[in-house]
Amino acid sequence: MAQRDGMNLPQMITRLYHESIDAGHDLGNFTSFLRVCALRYLELQLTGDVPRDTRVPIASLDADHILEKSPSAKSTPSRGERTRH
């Protein structure tokens, strides 16, 4: 996943950490959050929402559009609906 956007693993983990904080997530169990991110990435590849071609950077994709049509999105607030706790 990290290589798709020209990052190494520590850079990707740091980016996810900061994006999670910015979104107002409770990071009481960051390891669990990383597992969920990895599984969601695989799910989105299986559904075709994220191309399997690793030459396509994830940053080039329309994340909001992908997440809006994802079955998991029904239980997850969109970026605009999230609030800080």
N, C-alpha and C positions, 0 to 999 in steps of 0.2 A: 504494500500500500504506500509506504513512504517513498519508494523509488519512483513511483508514478509521477510524483510531484517534485522530484529532484531533492528529496530529503533523506537523511539517514534516520534510523529508528529513534534515537534520543530527540532529534529535532521534531519528528512527528508526534511523539508522546508529549513533548513540551507544548506544541501547538494545540493538541487536543485538550490538554490541561487548561490552557489559557482561554480557549474558546468555550470550554465548559463553564469556567468561572464567569466569563462574560455573559453567558446565557442564564446564569443564576442557578445552576445545578448544585445540589448538595454533593460534595465530593468526599463524603464519609468513607466510601469504598471505591477509590479510583481504579483499583484493579478490576473490579466488577464492571465499571464503566468501559474500560478498555476491551474487555471480553465482549460486551454488548456491541461496541463499535465494530469489532472484527466480524461478529456474526451478522450484523446489519449489512456490512460491506459484501459479505458472501451472498446474503439473501438478495441484495440488489443486483449482483452479478447474475445470479440464477434467473431472476425475473427479466433480465435484459435491460434494466434501468441504468446500470453501470456497465459500460462495454468491457468485455473480457480482454480486449486488446490493451495490454499494459502500456502501450505507447501513447494512449489517450490520457492526459493528465486529469486527475479527479477535479482539480481546481478549474478546469475548463467546462465542467458540467454545470447545469442549472440545478443546484441542490434543492431550492425551494420547490421547483416543479417536480422533481423526482420524489421528494418526501410527501408532497401533497397527494400523489396518486398511490403511494405505498400503503398496503393493508395495515401496517403497523402505525401509520399516521393517525388513524382514527382514535387511538388511545394516547397519542402524543400531541401536545399543543404545538401549533406552528410557531415560527420564530416571533411573529408579531404578537402572539397570545401569551408568550412566556412572561412571567414576572419574577423579579428578584425576591428571594426569601431572606 
